[in-house]
Amino acid sequence: MENIELTIMVTNSSGRGVLFRLEPWGDEKKLEVNESVNVSARGPSQGILEIEYSRDLITVYGWENSVCEVNAV
């Protein structure tokens, strides 16, 4: 099975601080206004990187057997 690697930039453009969460690892970081992070993911090619957002929370979900890393921009 082939692996894929991808990177996305997540930016808080909401006008107020929000919580950023990486699941299923439970890592959390407060993102201030206009702050960004890069999320890099590697894993089996059938996986999906899912992003969910609400008023106070942005959550990125890795997929089974993936490895994800968050870095400040």
Predicted model as a PDB file, atoms N, CA, C, CB and O in Angstrom, pLDDT in the B-factor column:
MODEL        1                                                                  
ATOM      1  N   MET A   1       0.849  -1.180   0.000  1.00 74.00           N  
ATOM      2  CA  MET A   1       0.000   0.000   0.000  1.00 74.00           C  
ATOM      3  C   MET A   1       0.895   1.243   0.000  1.00 74.00           C  
ATOM      4  CB  MET A   1      -0.966  -0.002   1.230  1.00 74.00           C  
ATOM      5  O   MET A   1       1.872   1.323   0.744  1.00 74.00           O  
ATOM      6  N   GLU A   2       0.549   2.180  -0.824  1.00 93.00           N  
ATOM      7  CA  GLU A   2       1.325   3.403  -0.963  1.00 93.00           C  
ATOM      8  C   GLU A   2       0.935   4.424   0.098  1.00 93.00           C  
ATOM      9  CB  GLU A   2       1.139   3.994  -2.356  1.00 93.00           C  
ATOM     10  O   GLU A   2      -0.223   4.499   0.506  1.00 93.00           O  
ATOM     11  N   ASN A   3       1.913   5.207   0.538  1.00 94.00           N  
ATOM     12  CA  ASN A   3       1.656   6.291   1.491  1.00 94.00           C  
ATOM     13  C   ASN A   3       1.515   7.613   0.757  1.00 94.00           C  
ATOM     14  CB  ASN A   3       2.783   6.380   2.538  1.00 94.00           C  
ATOM     15  O   ASN A   3       2.049   7.795  -0.337  1.00 94.00           O  
ATOM     16  N   ILE A   4       0.791   8.524   1.373  1.00 94.00           N  
ATOM     17  CA  ILE A   4       0.691   9.890   0.866  1.00 94.00           C  
ATOM     18  C   ILE A   4       1.219  10.846   1.931  1.00 94.00           C  
ATOM     19  CB  ILE A   4      -0.782  10.241   0.477  1.00 94.00           C  
ATOM     20  O   ILE A   4       1.266  10.516   3.116  1.00 94.00           O  
ATOM     21  N   GLU A   5       1.608  12.021   1.492  1.00 94.00           N  
ATOM     22  CA  GLU A   5       2.049  13.074   2.407  1.00 94.00           C  
ATOM     23  C   GLU A   5       1.432  14.374   1.933  1.00 94.00           C  
ATOM     24  CB  GLU A   5       3.618  13.177   2.469  1.00 94.00           C  
ATOM     25  O   GLU A   5       1.463  14.688   0.743  1.00 94.00           O  
ATOM     26  N   LEU A   6       0.868  15.135   2.869  1.00 93.00           N  
ATOM     27  CA  LEU A   6       0.298  16.427   2.504  1.00 93.00           C  
ATOM     28  C   LEU A   6       0.467  17.412   3.639  1.00 93.00           C  
ATOM     29  CB  LEU A   6      -1.179  16.287   2.136  1.00 93.00           C  
ATOM     30  O   LEU A   6       0.625  17.032   4.799  1.00 93.00           O  
ATOM     31  N   THR A   7       0.429  18.690   3.280  1.00 95.00           N  
ATOM     32  CA  THR A   7       0.533  19.773   4.258  1.00 95.00           C  
ATOM     33  C   THR A   7      -0.563  20.784   3.960  1.00 95.00           C  
ATOM     34  CB  THR A   7       1.948  20.449   4.222  1.00 95.00           C  
ATOM     35  O   THR A   7      -0.795  21.153   2.809  1.00 95.00           O  
ATOM     36  N   ILE A   8      -1.238  21.229   5.031  1.00 96.00           N  
ATOM     37  CA  ILE A   8      -2.243  22.285   4.897  1.00 96.00           C  
ATOM     38  C   ILE A   8      -1.893  23.408   5.881  1.00 96.00           C  
ATOM     39  CB  ILE A   8      -3.696  21.729   5.162  1.00 96.00           C  
ATOM     40  O   ILE A   8      -1.314  23.164   6.939  1.00 96.00           O  
ATOM     41  N   MET A   9      -2.249  24.622   5.517  1.00 97.00           N  
ATOM     42  CA  MET A   9      -2.100  25.750   6.427  1.00 97.00           C  
ATOM     43  C   MET A   9      -3.480  26.082   6.980  1.00 97.00           C  
ATOM     44  CB  MET A   9      -1.458  26.991   5.709  1.00 97.00           C  
ATOM     45  O   MET A   9      -4.448  26.221   6.232  1.00 97.00           O  
ATOM     46  N   VAL A  10      -3.555  26.205   8.296  1.00 97.00           N  
ATOM     47  CA  VAL A  10      -4.802  26.568   8.972  1.00 97.00           C  
ATOM     48  C   VAL A  10      -4.595  27.957   9.561  1.00 97.00           C  
ATOM     49  CB  VAL A  10      -5.199  25.515  10.091  1.00 97.00           C  
ATOM     50  O   VAL A  10      -3.660  28.167  10.333  1.00 97.00           O  
ATOM     51  N   THR A  11      -5.460  28.911   9.205  1.00 97.00           N  
ATOM     52  CA  THR A  11      -5.344  30.288   9.673  1.00 97.00           C  
ATOM     53  C   THR A  11      -6.607  30.686  10.420  1.00 97.00           C  
ATOM     54  CB  THR A  11      -5.087  31.250   8.496  1.00 97.00           C  
ATOM     55  O   THR A  11      -7.720  30.418   9.968  1.00 97.00           O  
ATOM     56  N   ASN A  12      -6.424  31.330  11.569  1.00 97.00           N  
ATOM     57  CA  ASN A  12      -7.557  31.861  12.323  1.00 97.00           C  
ATOM     58  C   ASN A  12      -7.865  33.257  11.803  1.00 97.00           C  
ATOM     59  CB  ASN A  12      -7.260  31.886  13.860  1.00 97.00           C  
ATOM     60  O   ASN A  12      -7.168  34.218  12.129  1.00 97.00           O  
ATOM     61  N   SER A  13      -8.901  33.361  11.003  1.00 94.00           N  
ATOM     62  CA  SER A  13      -9.320  34.671  10.477  1.00 94.00           C  
ATOM     63  C   SER A  13     -10.659  35.091  11.071  1.00 94.00           C  
ATOM     64  CB  SER A  13      -9.417  34.631   8.937  1.00 94.00           C  
ATOM     65  O   SER A  13     -11.397  35.869  10.466  1.00 94.00           O  
ATOM     66  N   SER A  14     -10.968  34.574  12.258  1.00 93.00           N  
ATOM     67  CA  SER A  14     -12.281  34.797  12.867  1.00 93.00           C  
ATOM     68  C   SER A  14     -12.430  36.145  13.572  1.00 93.00           C  
ATOM     69  CB  SER A  14     -12.559  33.708  13.843  1.00 93.00           C  
ATOM     70  O   SER A  14     -13.548  36.563  13.873  1.00 93.00           O  
ATOM     71  N   GLY A  15     -11.323  36.822  13.836  1.00 94.00           N  
ATOM     72  CA  GLY A  15     -11.422  38.087  14.561  1.00 94.00           C  
ATOM     73  C   GLY A  15     -11.292  37.938  16.071  1.00 94.00           C  
ATOM     74  O   GLY A  15     -11.352  38.931  16.797  1.00 94.00           O  
ATOM     75  N   ARG A  16     -11.113  36.695  16.557  1.00 96.00           N  
ATOM     76  CA  ARG A  16     -10.917  36.443  17.997  1.00 96.00           C  
ATOM     77  C   ARG A  16     -10.100  35.156  18.129  1.00 96.00           C  
ATOM     78  CB  ARG A  16     -12.307  36.325  18.772  1.00 96.00           C  
ATOM     79  O   ARG A  16     -10.026  34.372  17.182  1.00 96.00           O  
ATOM     80  N   GLY A  17      -9.503  34.938  19.267  1.00 97.00           N  
ATOM     81  CA  GLY A  17      -8.736  33.718  19.503  1.00 97.00           C  
ATOM     82  C   GLY A  17      -9.628  32.489  19.485  1.00 97.00           C  
ATOM     83  O   GLY A  17     -10.763  32.535  19.960  1.00 97.00           O  
ATOM     84  N   VAL A  18      -9.120  31.388  18.939  1.00 98.00           N  
ATOM     85  CA  VAL A  18      -9.854  30.120  18.925  1.00 98.00           C  
ATOM     86  C   VAL A  18      -8.906  28.998  19.349  1.00 98.00           C  
ATOM     87  CB  VAL A  18     -10.461  29.833  17.507  1.00 98.00           C  
ATOM     88  O   VAL A  18      -7.686  29.158  19.327  1.00 98.00           O  
ATOM     89  N   LEU A  19      -9.474  27.886  19.726  1.00 98.00           N  
ATOM     90  CA  LEU A  19      -8.693  26.720  20.092  1.00 98.00           C  
ATOM     91  C   LEU A  19      -8.496  25.855  18.855  1.00 98.00           C  
ATOM     92  CB  LEU A  19      -9.381  25.921  21.229  1.00 98.00           C  
ATOM     93  O   LEU A  19      -9.451  25.578  18.130  1.00 98.00           O  
ATOM     94  N   PHE A  20      -7.250  25.422  18.610  1.00 98.00           N  
ATOM     95  CA  PHE A  20      -6.938  24.494  17.534  1.00 98.00           C  
ATOM     96  C   PHE A  20      -6.652  23.142  18.176  1.00 98.00           C  
ATOM     97  CB  PHE A  20      -5.721  24.995  16.667  1.00 98.00           C  
ATOM     98  O   PHE A  20      -5.900  23.061  19.147  1.00 98.00           O  
ATOM     99  N   ARG A  21      -7.247  22.087  17.642  1.00 98.00           N  
ATOM    100  CA  ARG A  21      -7.059  20.755  18.214  1.00 98.00           C  
ATOM    101  C   ARG A  21      -6.701  19.770  17.101  1.00 98.00           C  
ATOM    102  CB  ARG A  21      -8.337  20.289  18.970  1.00 98.00           C  
ATOM    103  O   ARG A  21      -7.314  19.777  16.034  1.00 98.00           O  
ATOM    104  N   LEU A  22      -5.692  18.916  17.363  1.00 97.00           N  
ATOM    105  CA  LEU A  22      -5.300  17.856  16.441  1.00 97.00           C  
ATOM    106  C   LEU A  22      -5.735  16.533  17.037  1.00 97.00           C  
ATOM    107  CB  LEU A  22      -3.761  17.871  16.165  1.00 97.00           C  
ATOM    108  O   LEU A  22      -5.283  16.162  18.121  1.00 97.00           O  
ATOM    109  N   GLU A  23      -6.602  15.823  16.347  1.00 96.00           N  
ATOM    110  CA  GLU A  23      -7.139  14.549  16.832  1.00 96.00           C  
ATOM    111  C   GLU A  23      -6.706  13.406  15.917  1.00 96.00           C  
ATOM    112  CB  GLU A  23      -8.681  14.607  16.923  1.00 96.00           C  
ATOM    113  O   GLU A  23      -6.502  13.644  14.726  1.00 96.00           O  
ATOM    114  N   PRO A  24      -6.562  12.221  16.396  1.00 93.00           N  
ATOM    115  CA  PRO A  24      -6.992  11.721  17.695  1.00 93.00           C  
ATOM    116  C   PRO A  24      -5.950  11.875  18.798  1.00 93.00           C  
ATOM    117  CB  PRO A  24      -7.361  10.288  17.572  1.00 93.00           C  
ATOM    118  O   PRO A  24      -6.088  11.249  19.849  1.00 93.00           O  
ATOM    119  N   TRP A  25      -4.926  12.675  18.598  1.00 90.00           N  
ATOM    120  CA  TRP A  25      -3.835  12.803  19.573  1.00 90.00           C  
ATOM    121  C   TRP A  25      -4.168  13.732  20.730  1.00 90.00           C  
ATOM    122  CB  TRP A  25      -2.594  13.299  18.887  1.00 90.00           C  
ATOM    123  O   TRP A  25      -3.548  13.637  21.789  1.00 90.00           O  
ATOM    124  N   GLY A  26      -5.135  14.630  20.551  1.00 91.00           N  
ATOM    125  CA  GLY A  26      -5.547  15.507  21.632  1.00 91.00           C  
ATOM    126  C   GLY A  26      -4.656  16.722  21.835  1.00 91.00           C  
ATOM    127  O   GLY A  26      -4.798  17.425  22.835  1.00 91.00           O  
ATOM    128  N   ASP A  27      -3.734  16.987  20.900  1.00 93.00           N  
ATOM    129  CA  ASP A  27      -2.877  18.169  21.011  1.00 93.00           C  
ATOM    130  C   ASP A  27      -3.717  19.423  20.807  1.00 93.00           C  
ATOM    131  CB  ASP A  27      -1.714  18.115  19.977  1.00 93.00           C  
ATOM    132  O   ASP A  27      -4.553  19.479  19.905  1.00 93.00           O  
ATOM    133  N   GLU A  28      -3.492  20.433  21.653  1.00 96.00           N  
ATOM    134  CA  GLU A  28      -4.250  21.682  21.564  1.00 96.00           C  
ATOM    135  C   GLU A  28      -3.320  22.889  21.576  1.00 96.00           C  
ATOM    136  CB  GLU A  28      -5.256  21.783  22.717  1.00 96.00           C  
ATOM    137  O   GLU A  28      -2.242  22.860  22.170  1.00 96.00           O  
ATOM    138  N   LYS A  29      -3.762  23.944  20.907  1.00 96.00           N  
ATOM    139  CA  LYS A  29      -3.021  25.202  20.876  1.00 96.00           C  
ATOM    140  C   LYS A  29      -4.037  26.313  20.671  1.00 96.00           C  
ATOM    141  CB  LYS A  29      -1.921  25.209  19.744  1.00 96.00           C  
ATOM    142  O   LYS A  29      -4.976  26.163  19.889  1.00 96.00           O  
ATOM    143  N   LYS A  30      -3.856  27.414  21.361  1.00 97.00           N  
ATOM    144  CA  LYS A  30      -4.711  28.578  21.109  1.00 97.00           C  
ATOM    145  C   LYS A  30      -4.155  29.316  19.899  1.00 97.00           C  
ATOM    146  CB  LYS A  30      -4.784  29.525  22.365  1.00 97.00           C  
ATOM    147  O   LYS A  30      -2.970  29.646  19.849  1.00 97.00           O  
ATOM    148  N   LEU A  31      -5.015  29.568  18.935  1.00 97.00           N  
ATOM    149  CA  LEU A  31      -4.631  30.356  17.762  1.00 97.00           C  
ATOM    150  C   LEU A  31      -5.165  31.770  17.951  1.00 97.00           C  
ATOM    151  CB  LEU A  31      -5.177  29.717  16.432  1.00 97.00           C  
ATOM    152  O   LEU A  31      -6.373  31.982  18.054  1.00 97.00           O  
ATOM    153  N   GLU A  32      -4.269  32.710  17.995  1.00 97.00           N  
ATOM    154  CA  GLU A  32      -4.666  34.117  18.105  1.00 97.00           C  
ATOM    155  C   GLU A  32      -5.172  34.607  16.753  1.00 97.00           C  
ATOM    156  CB  GLU A  32      -3.479  34.996  18.597  1.00 97.00           C  
ATOM    157  O   GLU A  32      -5.054  33.901  15.751  1.00 97.00           O  
ATOM    158  N   VAL A  33      -5.726  35.797  16.722  1.00 97.00           N  
ATOM    159  CA  VAL A  33      -6.250  36.390  15.491  1.00 97.00           C  
ATOM    160  C   VAL A  33      -5.143  36.437  14.439  1.00 97.00           C  
ATOM    161  CB  VAL A  33      -6.816  37.816  15.758  1.00 97.00           C  
ATOM    162  O   VAL A  33      -4.039  36.907  14.713  1.00 97.00           O  
ATOM    163  N   ASN A  34      -5.441  35.951  13.241  1.00 97.00           N  
ATOM    164  CA  ASN A  34      -4.534  35.906  12.084  1.00 97.00           C  
ATOM    165  C   ASN A  34      -3.314  34.997  12.276  1.00 97.00           C  
ATOM    166  CB  ASN A  34      -4.060  37.296  11.771  1.00 97.00           C  
ATOM    167  O   ASN A  34      -2.402  35.031  11.451  1.00 97.00           O  
ATOM    168  N   GLU A  35      -3.272  34.203  13.319  1.00 97.00           N  
ATOM    169  CA  GLU A  35      -2.175  33.246  13.510  1.00 97.00           C  
ATOM    170  C   GLU A  35      -2.451  32.002  12.664  1.00 97.00           C  
ATOM    171  CB  GLU A  35      -2.013  32.864  15.026  1.00 97.00           C  
ATOM    172  O   GLU A  35      -3.599  31.592  12.494  1.00 97.00           O  
ATOM    173  N   SER A  36      -1.375  31.409  12.137  1.00 98.00           N  
ATOM    174  CA  SER A  36      -1.489  30.225  11.293  1.00 98.00           C  
ATOM    175  C   SER A  36      -0.590  29.114  11.804  1.00 98.00           C  
ATOM    176  CB  SER A  36      -1.140  30.560   9.844  1.00 98.00           C  
ATOM    177  O   SER A  36       0.418  29.364  12.464  1.00 98.00           O  
ATOM    178  N   VAL A  37      -0.973  27.870  11.485  1.00 98.00           N  
ATOM    179  CA  VAL A  37      -0.130  26.702  11.722  1.00 98.00           C  
ATOM    180  C   VAL A  37      -0.164  25.844  10.463  1.00 98.00           C  
ATOM    181  CB  VAL A  37      -0.609  25.889  12.981  1.00 98.00           C  
ATOM    182  O   VAL A  37      -1.149  25.848   9.725  1.00 98.00           O  
ATOM    183  N   ASN A  38       0.917  25.111  10.224  1.00 97.00           N  
ATOM    184  CA  ASN A  38       0.957  24.118   9.160  1.00 97.00           C  
ATOM    185  C   ASN A  38       0.726  22.757   9.781  1.00 97.00           C  
ATOM    186  CB  ASN A  38       2.309  24.161   8.385  1.00 97.00           C  
ATOM    187  O   ASN A  38       1.316  22.428  10.810  1.00 97.00           O  
ATOM    188  N   VAL A  39      -0.129  21.968   9.159  1.00 97.00           N  
ATOM    189  CA  VAL A  39      -0.376  20.598   9.593  1.00 97.00           C  
ATOM    190  C   VAL A  39       0.147  19.683   8.492  1.00 97.00           C  
ATOM    191  CB  VAL A  39      -1.910  20.339   9.885  1.00 97.00           C  
ATOM    192  O   VAL A  39      -0.344  19.722   7.364  1.00 97.00           O  
ATOM    193  N   SER A  40       1.143  18.861   8.816  1.00 96.00           N  
ATOM    194  CA  SER A  40       1.693  17.886   7.880  1.00 96.00           C  
ATOM    195  C   SER A  40       1.209  16.508   8.287  1.00 96.00           C  
ATOM    196  CB  SER A  40       3.250  17.943   7.844  1.00 96.00           C  
ATOM    197  O   SER A  40       1.214  16.162   9.468  1.00 96.00           O  
ATOM    198  N   ALA A  41       0.789  15.721   7.300  1.00 96.00           N  
ATOM    199  CA  ALA A  41       0.266  14.384   7.568  1.00 96.00           C  
ATOM    200  C   ALA A  41       0.875  13.391   6.590  1.00 96.00           C  
ATOM    201  CB  ALA A  41      -1.277  14.365   7.471  1.00 96.00           C  
ATOM    202  O   ALA A  41       1.049  13.692   5.409  1.00 96.00           O  
ATOM    203  N   ARG A  42       1.199  12.200   7.096  1.00 96.00           N  
ATOM    204  CA  ARG A  42       1.707  11.099   6.286  1.00 96.00           C  
ATOM    205  C   ARG A  42       0.974   9.837   6.695  1.00 96.00           C  
ATOM    206  CB  ARG A  42       3.249  10.931   6.448  1.00 96.00           C  
ATOM    207  O   ARG A  42       0.717   9.610   7.877  1.00 96.00           O  
ATOM    208  N   GLY A  43       0.640   9.019   5.711  1.00 96.00           N  
ATOM    209  CA  GLY A  43      -0.012   7.763   6.045  1.00 96.00           C  
ATOM    210  C   GLY A  43      -0.540   7.061   4.821  1.00 96.00           C  
ATOM    211  O   GLY A  43      -0.314   7.500   3.693  1.00 96.00           O  
ATOM    212  N   PRO A  44      -1.258   5.946   5.047  1.00 95.00           N  
ATOM    213  CA  PRO A  44      -1.802   5.164   3.942  1.00 95.00           C  
ATOM    214  C   PRO A  44      -2.682   6.009   3.018  1.00 95.00           C  
ATOM    215  CB  PRO A  44      -2.599   3.990   4.483  1.00 95.00           C  
ATOM    216  O   PRO A  44      -3.426   6.881   3.466  1.00 95.00           O  
ATOM    217  N   SER A  45      -2.576   5.729   1.723  1.00 93.00           N  
ATOM    218  CA  SER A  45      -3.216   6.587   0.726  1.00 93.00           C  
ATOM    219  C   SER A  45      -4.741   6.583   0.774  1.00 93.00           C  
ATOM    220  CB  SER A  45      -2.776   6.172  -0.631  1.00 93.00           C  
ATOM    221  O   SER A  45      -5.358   7.478   0.197  1.00 93.00           O  
ATOM    222  N   GLN A  46      -5.364   5.634   1.424  1.00 89.00           N  
ATOM    223  CA  GLN A  46      -6.816   5.638   1.480  1.00 89.00           C  
ATOM    224  C   GLN A  46      -7.347   6.560   2.584  1.00 89.00           C  
ATOM    225  CB  GLN A  46      -7.327   4.224   1.693  1.00 89.00           C  
ATOM    226  O   GLN A  46      -8.561   6.645   2.773  1.00 89.00           O  
ATOM    227  N   GLY A  47      -6.472   7.247   3.313  1.00 86.00           N  
ATOM    228  CA  GLY A  47      -6.893   8.115   4.407  1.00 86.00           C  
ATOM    229  C   GLY A  47      -7.430   9.453   3.952  1.00 86.00           C  
ATOM    230  O   GLY A  47      -7.205   9.886   2.822  1.00 86.00           O  
ATOM    231  N   ILE A  48      -8.148  10.104   4.862  1.00 90.00           N  
ATOM    232  CA  ILE A  48      -8.710  11.434   4.613  1.00 90.00           C  
ATOM    233  C   ILE A  48      -8.329  12.334   5.784  1.00 90.00           C  
ATOM    234  CB  ILE A  48     -10.275  11.374   4.430  1.00 90.00           C  
ATOM    235  O   ILE A  48      -8.492  11.945   6.940  1.00 90.00           O  
ATOM    236  N   LEU A  49      -7.826  13.522   5.500  1.00 92.00           N  
ATOM    237  CA  LEU A  49      -7.561  14.524   6.523  1.00 92.00           C  
ATOM    238  C   LEU A  49      -8.816  15.379   6.621  1.00 92.00           C  
ATOM    239  CB  LEU A  49      -6.280  15.393   6.186  1.00 92.00           C  
ATOM    240  O   LEU A  49      -9.187  16.058   5.664  1.00 92.00           O  
ATOM    241  N   GLU A  50      -9.467  15.345   7.774  1.00 95.00           N  
ATOM    242  CA  GLU A  50     -10.745  16.024   7.955  1.00 95.00           C  
ATOM    243  C   GLU A  50     -10.544  17.285   8.795  1.00 95.00           C  
ATOM    244  CB  GLU A  50     -11.779  15.080   8.622  1.00 95.00           C  
ATOM    245  O   GLU A  50      -9.787  17.280   9.766  1.00 95.00           O  
ATOM    246  N   ILE A  51     -11.229  18.364   8.410  1.00 96.00           N  
ATOM    247  CA  ILE A  51     -11.173  19.625   9.145  1.00 96.00           C  
ATOM    248  C   ILE A  51     -12.592  20.001   9.551  1.00 96.00           C  
ATOM    249  CB  ILE A  51     -10.511  20.758   8.289  1.00 96.00           C  
ATOM    250  O   ILE A  51     -13.507  20.006   8.728  1.00 96.00           O  
ATOM    251  N   GLU A  52     -12.757  20.315  10.828  1.00 97.00           N  
ATOM    252  CA  GLU A  52     -14.062  20.713  11.357  1.00 97.00           C  
ATOM    253  C   GLU A  52     -13.865  22.040  12.088  1.00 97.00           C  
ATOM    254  CB  GLU A  52     -14.670  19.606  12.317  1.00 97.00           C  
ATOM    255  O   GLU A  52     -12.897  22.196  12.831  1.00 97.00           O  
ATOM    256  N   TYR A  53     -14.755  22.978  11.890  1.00 94.00           N  
ATOM    257  CA  TYR A  53     -14.617  24.248  12.593  1.00 94.00           C  
ATOM    258  C   TYR A  53     -15.960  24.708  13.130  1.00 94.00           C  
ATOM    259  CB  TYR A  53     -14.021  25.314  11.671  1.00 94.00           C  
ATOM    260  O   TYR A  53     -17.018  24.428  12.566  1.00 94.00           O  
ATOM    261  N   SER A  54     -15.878  25.419  14.233  1.00 94.00           N  
ATOM    262  CA  SER A  54     -17.050  26.040  14.842  1.00 94.00           C  
ATOM    263  C   SER A  54     -16.624  27.418  15.338  1.00 94.00           C  
ATOM    264  CB  SER A  54     -17.637  25.158  16.013  1.00 94.00           C  
ATOM    265  O   SER A  54     -15.508  27.855  15.058  1.00 94.00           O  
ATOM    266  N   ARG A  55     -17.468  28.082  16.045  1.00 92.00           N  
ATOM    267  CA  ARG A  55     -17.186  29.447  16.513  1.00 92.00           C  
ATOM    268  C   ARG A  55     -15.892  29.556  17.307  1.00 92.00           C  
ATOM    269  CB  ARG A  55     -18.325  29.940  17.360  1.00 92.00           C  
ATOM    270  O   ARG A  55     -15.147  30.521  17.133  1.00 92.00           O  
ATOM    271  N   ASP A  56     -15.610  28.589  18.174  1.00 94.00           N  
ATOM    272  CA  ASP A  56     -14.462  28.693  19.080  1.00 94.00           C  
ATOM    273  C   ASP A  56     -13.432  27.586  18.928  1.00 94.00           C  
ATOM    274  CB  ASP A  56     -14.943  28.705  20.480  1.00 94.00           C  
ATOM    275  O   ASP A  56     -12.491  27.512  19.717  1.00 94.00           O  
ATOM    276  N   LEU A  57     -13.591  26.718  17.921  1.00 97.00           N  
ATOM    277  CA  LEU A  57     -12.727  25.541  17.823  1.00 97.00           C  
ATOM    278  C   LEU A  57     -12.497  25.147  16.370  1.00 97.00           C  
ATOM    279  CB  LEU A  57     -13.335  24.366  18.595  1.00 97.00           C  
ATOM    280  O   LEU A  57     -13.436  25.080  15.576  1.00 97.00           O  
ATOM    281  N   ILE A  58     -11.230  24.886  16.030  1.00 97.00           N  
ATOM    282  CA  ILE A  58     -10.862  24.295  14.746  1.00 97.00           C  
ATOM    283  C   ILE A  58     -10.223  22.951  15.072  1.00 97.00           C  
ATOM    284  CB  ILE A  58      -9.881  25.235  13.908  1.00 97.00           C  
ATOM    285  O   ILE A  58      -9.255  22.890  15.829  1.00 97.00           O  
ATOM    286  N   THR A  59     -10.764  21.869  14.499  1.00 98.00           N  
ATOM    287  CA  THR A  59     -10.239  20.535  14.763  1.00 98.00           C  
ATOM    288  C   THR A  59      -9.806  19.900  13.454  1.00 98.00           C  
ATOM    289  CB  THR A  59     -11.289  19.654  15.479  1.00 98.00           C  
ATOM    290  O   THR A  59     -10.552  19.902  12.475  1.00 98.00           O  
ATOM    291  N   VAL A  60      -8.589  19.353  13.443  1.00 97.00           N  
ATOM    292  CA  VAL A  60      -8.087  18.584  12.302  1.00 97.00           C  
ATOM    293  C   VAL A  60      -7.951  17.146  12.772  1.00 97.00           C  
ATOM    294  CB  VAL A  60      -6.709  19.151  11.761  1.00 97.00           C  
ATOM    295  O   VAL A  60      -7.348  16.875  13.810  1.00 97.00           O  
ATOM    296  N   TYR A  61      -8.524  16.217  11.991  1.00 97.00           N  
ATOM    297  CA  TYR A  61      -8.503  14.799  12.328  1.00 97.00           C  
ATOM    298  C   TYR A  61      -7.575  14.058  11.371  1.00 97.00           C  
ATOM    299  CB  TYR A  61      -9.930  14.199  12.279  1.00 97.00           C  
ATOM    300  O   TYR A  61      -7.752  14.106  10.154  1.00 97.00           O  
ATOM    301  N   GLY A  62      -6.582  13.372  11.937  1.00 96.00           N  
ATOM    302  CA  GLY A  62      -5.771  12.469  11.145  1.00 96.00           C  
ATOM    303  C   GLY A  62      -6.549  11.191  10.898  1.00 96.00           C  
ATOM    304  O   GLY A  62      -7.594  10.972  11.510  1.00 96.00           O  
ATOM    305  N   TRP A  63      -6.049  10.344  10.006  1.00 95.00           N  
ATOM    306  CA  TRP A  63      -6.724   9.090   9.707  1.00 95.00           C  
ATOM    307  C   TRP A  63      -5.943   7.918  10.294  1.00 95.00           C  
ATOM    308  CB  TRP A  63      -6.898   8.916   8.188  1.00 95.00           C  
ATOM    309  O   TRP A  63      -4.815   8.086  10.759  1.00 95.00           O  
ATOM    310  N   GLU A  64      -6.538   6.752  10.270  1.00 94.00           N  
ATOM    311  CA  GLU A  64      -5.933   5.557  10.865  1.00 94.00           C  
ATOM    312  C   GLU A  64      -4.545   5.303  10.281  1.00 94.00           C  
ATOM    313  CB  GLU A  64      -6.836   4.328  10.643  1.00 94.00           C  
ATOM    314  O   GLU A  64      -4.357   5.318   9.064  1.00 94.00           O  
ATOM    315  N   ASN A  65      -3.584   5.071  11.164  1.00 95.00           N  
ATOM    316  CA  ASN A  65      -2.179   4.805  10.833  1.00 95.00           C  
ATOM    317  C   ASN A  65      -1.445   6.008  10.242  1.00 95.00           C  
ATOM    318  CB  ASN A  65      -2.101   3.660   9.865  1.00 95.00           C  
ATOM    319  O   ASN A  65      -0.384   5.844   9.640  1.00 95.00           O  
ATOM    320  N   SER A  66      -1.992   7.207  10.403  1.00 96.00           N  
ATOM    321  CA  SER A  66      -1.296   8.408   9.931  1.00 96.00           C  
ATOM    322  C   SER A  66      -0.449   8.998  11.055  1.00 96.00           C  
ATOM    323  CB  SER A  66      -2.308   9.460   9.409  1.00 96.00           C  
ATOM    324  O   SER A  66      -0.650   8.709  12.235  1.00 96.00           O  
ATOM    325  N   VAL A  67       0.502   9.831  10.647  1.00 96.00           N  
ATOM    326  CA  VAL A  67       1.346  10.578  11.557  1.00 96.00           C  
ATOM    327  C   VAL A  67       1.182  12.044  11.180  1.00 96.00           C  
ATOM    328  CB  VAL A  67       2.855  10.111  11.486  1.00 96.00           C  
ATOM    329  O   VAL A  67       1.389  12.414  10.024  1.00 96.00           O  
ATOM    330  N   CYS A  68       0.811  12.880  12.146  1.00 96.00           N  
ATOM    331  CA  CYS A  68       0.593  14.309  11.872  1.00 96.00           C  
ATOM    332  C   CYS A  68       1.482  15.155  12.760  1.00 96.00           C  
ATOM    333  CB  CYS A  68      -0.886  14.692  12.084  1.00 96.00           C  
ATOM    334  O   CYS A  68       1.816  14.771  13.881  1.00 96.00           O  
ATOM    335  N   GLU A  69       1.854  16.300  12.247  1.00 95.00           N  
ATOM    336  CA  GLU A  69       2.721  17.236  12.963  1.00 95.00           C  
ATOM    337  C   GLU A  69       2.199  18.651  12.733  1.00 95.00           C  
ATOM    338  CB  GLU A  69       4.212  17.105  12.495  1.00 95.00           C  
ATOM    339  O   GLU A  69       1.780  18.997  11.628  1.00 95.00           O  
ATOM    340  N   VAL A  70       2.228  19.466  13.790  1.00 96.00           N  
ATOM    341  CA  VAL A  70       1.774  20.852  13.698  1.00 96.00           C  
ATOM    342  C   VAL A  70       2.966  21.764  13.948  1.00 96.00           C  
ATOM    343  CB  VAL A  70       0.621  21.145  14.714  1.00 96.00           C  
ATOM    344  O   VAL A  70       3.698  21.594  14.922  1.00 96.00           O  
ATOM    345  N   ASN A  71       3.155  22.742  13.050  1.00 95.00           N  
ATOM    346  CA  ASN A  71       4.256  23.697  13.188  1.00 95.00           C  
ATOM    347  C   ASN A  71       3.740  25.116  13.008  1.00 95.00           C  
ATOM    348  CB  ASN A  71       5.374  23.399  12.166  1.00 95.00           C  
ATOM    349  O   ASN A  71       2.902  25.382  12.147  1.00 95.00           O  
ATOM    350  N   ALA A  72       4.252  26.022  13.833  1.00 93.00           N  
ATOM    351  CA  ALA A  72       3.908  27.438  13.683  1.00 93.00           C  
ATOM    352  C   ALA A  72       4.448  27.953  12.365  1.00 93.00           C  
ATOM    353  CB  ALA A  72       4.463  28.275  14.859  1.00 93.00           C  
ATOM    354  O   ALA A  72       5.476  27.485  11.877  1.00 93.00           O  
ATOM    355  N   VAL A  73       3.747  28.923  11.790  1.00 92.00           N  
ATOM    356  CA  VAL A  73       4.174  29.524  10.529  1.00 92.00           C  
ATOM    357  C   VAL A  73       4.965  30.761  10.815  1.00 92.00           C  
ATOM    358  CB  VAL A  73       2.979  29.849   9.628  1.00 92.00           C  
ATOM    359  O   VAL A  73       5.424  31.428   9.888  1.00 92.00           O  
TER     360      VAL A  73                                                      
ENDMDL                                                                          
END                                                                             
